[in-house]
Structure formats: C-alpha cells, structure tokens
Amino acid sequence: MAKVKVDELVNQVGELSVLELSELVTKLQEKLGVSAMPMAAAPAPIQSGSAEGEKEEAKTQATVILTDSGVNKIAVIKALREIKPDLGLKEAKDITDTTPKEILTNVKMEEANSAKEKLEAAGGKVELK
C-alpha cells in the first residue's frame, strides 16, 4: 500500500515544472529542518570488483611485512612489541628469525606507515602491500 502512495507521489513530482519543484524542495527543507546537499558534492559510487575500486582500497589499507630484521635484532624486537603489545618476547624473536613475515594485515595506511617507520628506525627492512 505504501509503495502505491510513493509511486503516485513520484508521478506527481515528475509532472511539476522546474520552478514548482524548486518551491517544493524549499518548503520541504523548511518543514523538515534539513538542507539539500548539491549533487556535485556527493561522492561517486565505487563499483565493487572494478580495477578503480581495488586501487582505492589499496590506498586505504596495507599489510606490513618485515622482510629483514637487520643487524640490530634487539631493537627490531622492541619495535615489534611496541607495534603489537600482545606479542611475547619469544614470539617477537621468532618473527625476526623467520623473515619475511607479516606483522599487520589489512590495517589503515596511517597505522601501516607508523609501523614501517618504527621498524625501519630500529634497523629492519619493511614492505607494504
């Protein structure tokens, strides 16, 4: 029943002139206490599975991979435990001994870059994917 009402309303709005439609929008904004956002400001929808969507996702998330622990493994172990506080000393040491190893998976780019900076400052080599 509500669908019939909506369909009738859509048909009625479709018959309005541009000036009448503008007045309708203004009155609805006043009555409902809202304002219409211009369509140009609305983001374009991203199609799932498209190459463009995958590129956008790649820019917002990354996986941090420790490719080499470097010469100063103790500093890298400390950095690992700072990045992942749930790691014990043995787990962090095992990661440095068995590189390449994923440290963080599908995290925000900010977090991934922060982890990369900490590990590289400690002497490790890191790759973001």
C-alpha positions as CSV (number, residue, x, y, z in Angstrom):
1,M,0.0,0.0,0.0
2,A,2.8,2.4,0.9
3,K,4.5,1.6,-2.4
4,V,1.4,2.7,-4.3
5,K,1.4,6.0,-2.4
6,V,5.1,6.5,-3.2
7,D,4.6,5.7,-6.8
8,E,1.7,8.2,-7.1
9,L,3.9,10.9,-5.4
10,V,6.7,10.2,-7.8
11,N,4.4,10.6,-10.7
12,Q,3.0,13.9,-9.3
13,V,6.5,15.3,-8.7
14,G,7.5,14.2,-12.2
15,E,4.8,16.4,-13.6
16,L,6.0,19.5,-11.8
17,S,7.8,22.3,-13.6
18,V,11.4,23.2,-12.5
19,L,10.1,26.3,-10.7
20,E,7.4,24.3,-8.9
21,L,9.9,21.6,-8.0
22,S,12.3,24.2,-6.6
23,E,9.4,25.6,-4.4
24,L,8.6,22.1,-3.2
25,V,12.2,21.4,-2.2
26,T,12.4,24.8,-0.3
27,K,9.1,24.0,1.6
28,L,10.2,20.5,2.4
29,Q,13.6,21.8,3.7
30,E,11.8,24.4,5.9
31,K,9.2,21.9,7.2
32,L,11.7,19.1,7.9
33,G,14.6,21.4,9.1
34,V,17.1,20.0,6.6
35,S,19.1,21.3,3.7
36,A,19.7,19.6,0.4
37,M,23.3,18.8,-0.4
38,P,24.3,19.7,-4.0
39,M,24.7,16.6,-6.2
40,A,28.2,17.7,-7.3
41,A,29.4,17.3,-3.7
42,A,28.2,13.7,-3.4
43,P,30.9,11.1,-3.9
44,A,30.7,8.9,-7.0
45,P,29.8,5.3,-6.1
46,I,32.6,2.8,-6.5
47,Q,31.7,-0.3,-8.3
48,S,32.8,-3.4,-6.5
49,G,35.2,-5.6,-8.3
50,S,36.4,-2.8,-10.6
51,A,40.0,-2.0,-11.0
52,E,39.3,1.5,-9.8
53,G,37.7,0.2,-6.6
54,E,40.6,-2.1,-6.0
55,K,43.1,0.8,-6.4
56,E,41.1,2.9,-3.9
57,E,41.1,0.0,-1.4
58,A,44.9,-0.5,-1.8
59,K,45.4,3.2,-0.9
60,T,43.4,2.9,2.3
61,Q,44.7,-0.4,3.7
62,A,48.0,-2.2,3.7
63,T,49.8,-5.3,5.0
64,V,53.1,-4.7,6.8
65,I,55.7,-7.3,6.1
66,L,59.1,-7.5,7.8
67,T,61.4,-8.6,5.1
68,D,64.7,-8.4,7.0
69,S,65.4,-7.8,10.7
70,G,68.7,-6.2,10.0
71,V,71.8,-6.3,12.2
72,N,70.2,-5.0,15.4
73,K,67.6,-7.6,16.1
74,I,67.0,-6.5,19.7
75,A,65.8,-3.0,18.5
76,V,63.5,-4.7,15.9
77,I,62.1,-7.0,18.6
78,K,61.4,-3.9,20.8
79,A,59.7,-2.2,17.9
80,L,57.6,-5.3,17.1
81,R,56.4,-5.4,20.7
82,E,55.6,-1.7,20.6
83,I,53.5,-2.2,17.4
84,K,51.9,-5.4,18.7
85,P,51.8,-5.3,22.5
86,D,50.2,-8.8,22.6
87,L,53.5,-10.4,21.3
88,G,55.7,-12.0,23.9
89,L,59.5,-11.8,23.8
90,K,59.8,-15.3,22.2
91,E,57.1,-14.6,19.6
92,A,58.8,-11.3,18.6
93,K,62.2,-13.0,18.4
94,D,60.8,-15.8,16.2
95,I,59.4,-13.2,13.8
96,T,62.8,-11.6,13.5
97,D,64.4,-15.0,12.9
98,T,62.0,-16.1,10.2
99,T,61.6,-13.2,7.8
100,P,59.8,-12.3,5.6
101,K,56.8,-12.3,8.0
102,E,53.5,-10.4,8.0
103,I,53.3,-8.1,11.0
104,L,50.0,-6.4,10.4
105,T,47.3,-7.4,7.9
106,N,44.9,-5.1,6.2
107,V,45.3,-2.1,8.5
108,K,44.8,1.6,7.7
109,M,47.6,3.2,5.8
110,E,48.4,5.6,8.7
111,E,48.9,2.6,11.1
112,A,50.9,0.7,8.4
113,N,53.2,3.7,7.8
114,S,53.7,4.2,11.5
115,A,54.7,0.6,12.0
116,K,57.0,0.8,9.0
117,E,58.7,3.9,10.4
118,K,59.3,2.2,13.8
119,L,60.7,-1.0,12.3
120,E,62.9,0.9,9.8
121,A,64.2,3.2,12.6
122,A,65.1,0.0,14.5
123,G,67.1,-1.3,11.6
124,G,64.6,-3.6,9.9
125,K,63.5,-3.6,6.3
126,V,59.8,-3.4,5.7
127,E,57.5,-3.8,2.7
128,L,53.9,-2.5,2.5
129,K,51.4,-4.4,0.3
